[in-house]
Amino acid sequence: AQSVAQPEDQVNVAEGNPLTVKCTYSVSGNPYLFWYVQYPNRGLQFLLKYITGDNLVKGSYGFEAEFNKSQTSFHLKKPSALVSDSALYFCAVRPSGSARQLTFGSGTQLTVLP
Amino acid sequence: SQTIHQWPATLVQPVGSPLSLECTVEGTSNPNLYWYRQAAGRGLQLLFYSVGIGQISSEVPQNLSASRPQDRQFILSSKKLLLSDSGFYLCAWSVRPLIRSNEKLFFGSGTQLSVL
């Protein structure tokens, strides 16, 4: 069975500084990796995905994530954080070929301080 | 454009009472439909998955059930709620078939269920 670990429950970063939200995974075979974001009082939204190809994936709102197969990681990054980036971020993984087996991490609360 | 509606937004129910949460999708046909639960401090847990009318797959044994009476309607139910059923419930849909170019879920706004 696959699993996702988000080792940090809370990440605080100053506005304008780079941010990283960590994610490591375990899955059989090739992984499909996702980041979702949950803004306050809003639903969960898709941010970006890695299916295949370039290890650096660019997504919405200036976010990007780097797939590292040897470290089984898919960390979310942004060069310059905004206060409006404050939200709950979820990493998810599933093995290729099975839609139902999408496994989410426990989430990381990102707070960007003005 | 596609939209997903989920209601109610909040619900407080006594232990032993029944439950019915409804989710509808507009602007698409033949979607995959999902029910997730988000417990405090834990990740999203897939509860049910449906690829078509009347086709329900249960991912974990539990006190809940799901039904899909229409193509774009997905209902989460319980005959008798338990305290442990409290949580944040999210409905989601995805394009079917889930091919590589359509790899994303679209979530509803969620229902916060408190069982007292």
Interface residues (C-beta under 8 A of the other chain):
Chain A: V4 D9 Y32 F34 Y36 R42 G43 L44 Q45 F46 K49 I51 T52 F90 A92 A99 R100 L102 T103 F104 G105 S106 G107
Chain B: N32 Y36 G41 R42 G43 L44 Q45 L46 Y49 S57 E59 L90 A92 S94 L98 R100 E103 K104 L105 F106 F107 G108 S109 G110
